[in-house]
Amino acid sequence: MRTVIIIVGGLLILGVAVLAAWRLGGSQVAPAAAKWFIAVWLVVAAANLWLGVWRAGYSFGEELPIFLVIFFIPAAAAAWVWWKLS
């Protein structure tokens, strides 16, 4: 359930970032917001991986598939937004 919450949170953050960029800077800035989201989301997903290994006691091998899912779904959505708005 925590994985789903993180993914939905990432998608919501992406939506807010692109909408804010669109309203503040217009259609030229919105693709850049989606591009920057991917980099920021990589850091967030890696932090979640690190917390799973360090605090929860999971092995790296157990956390890696979760990291990939948590990163890939919002990052793929951001790449799609970036592609469509460019």
N, C-alpha and C positions, 0 to 999 in steps of 0.2 A: 504494500500500500504506500509506503514511503517513496518508492521509486515513481509511482504514478503521480504522487503529489509534486515531486521535484520536476517531472516532465511537464505537467500542466503549468506549474509555476514558471518554468522556462518559456513556454509558449505564451503565457500572459505577459511576461517581461518583454519578449520579442514584440508582441503587439503594441505594448505601451511605448517602447523605444521607437518603433517605426512610425506610429501615429504622432508622437511628440516631434520627431524629426520632420515629418510631413507638415505639421502645423507651424512649426517654428522656421523651417528653412525651405519648405516647398519640395517639389518632386525631385530636385537635384540632390537633396541631402538624405532622403529616405533610403536609397540603396546603400549609402555609406553606413547608415545606422544598422542595417541588416548585416553588413560585412563586419562591422565592429562587434556586433553581438556574438558572432561566431567565435571570435578570439576571447571575449570575456566569458562566454559560456564554457569554453574549453578549460579555463581556470577554475570556474565554479564546479564543473564535473570532476576535475582532478582533485579539488579540495574534498569533494564528497568521497572519492576513492580513497584518499589519504585518511579521512576520518573513519571510513569503514575498516581499513586495515589497522590503524593505530588504536582507535578507541573501541570499536566493536569487536575486534579480535579476529576478523575474517582474514584469510590469506589473500595475497595479491591475485592468485588464480581464481578465487571465488568472487572477488570484487570486480575483476576486469570485464566480464560480460555485462555486469550492471552498469559500469562506467560507459561502455560502448553504447548501450541503449539510452542511458541518460544524456549522453552527448549527442548521439546521432539524430534523434528525432527532432529536437529543437534546432539543431544546426542544419538539418536538411530543410526544415521549414524556412529558416533564415536564408539559405541558399536559393530556395525557390522564390522568396520575396525579392531578394537581390536581383535575380535573373529577370523576373517579371517587371520590376520597376526600372531596370537599366535601359 
